[in-house]
Every structure is written in structure tokens, then in C-alpha cells.
Amino acid sequence: MLDESLYPLVDQLEHDMAAKVTGMLLKMDLTEVLHLLESPEALKAKVVEAVELIVNVH
């Protein structure tokens, strides 16, 4: 259920890697994920961080 709420928000910020980024975020602690759903600024920062990790690993 969290993924259904989180994915559209991530997709707006990072369309090309939305599924992968959402999967990464869902591995975080539940309270952190809930915070991201409530805070657009925190979500944007985490999405940027996740994309950087994906790009640097590949």
C-alpha cells in the first residue's frame, strides 16, 4: 500500500528511475518512509540521493 502512495510522488521527481528509486525507499524504516510521504522536501532529497547511488553504482 505504501508503494501505491510513494510511486506517483517519486515518478513526478524522477520518471526514468521511479520504480527502482521507489523500491530503494521502501527498504527504509517505516517511520522514515511515512515522513517522506508527508514532506516533499525530504522526499526530493532522498530521491536525489537514491539516483546518485544508482548512477554511481552503474
N, C-alpha and C positions, 0 to 999 in steps of 0.2 A: 504494500500500500504506500509506503514511503517513496518508492521509486516512481509511482504514478504522480506524486506531488513534486518530486525533485526533478525528474527528467525534463519537463517542459521549461522549467526555470533555467536549467543548465543549457538546454538547447537554444534558448534565446541568447545566451552569452557565448557559447562555443558550439556551433551547429555541427561542424565536421567531426568532432570527437565527443559528442554529447553522451553517447551510450557508454563509452569507455570511462569518461570522467564521472558519470553518474555511478557506475559500478565502483569506482575507487572511493567516492564519497560515502557510499552505502556501507563500506567496510569500517568506517569510523564509528566511534562510540555514539550510541543513540542520542544522547543529550546534545552532542555536537551537531549531529545531522538536523535535529529539531531546531537548534539555534540558526543553522544556515537557512532553513525554511522561513524563519522569522526576520532575518537580517540580510537584505540584499547586498550590503557592503561586504559582509563576511562571506557570503556565497561567492561573490565576484572574486574576492581574494583567493579563496580556496580553488576556484575553477582555474584561475591563472596559475596557481601553484601546481595543480594537477597536470595542466597542459605542458608546463615547463618540464615536469618529471617525464611525461610521455615522450616529449621531443628529445630530451637529453638521453633517455634510455635507448631510443632507436637511433 
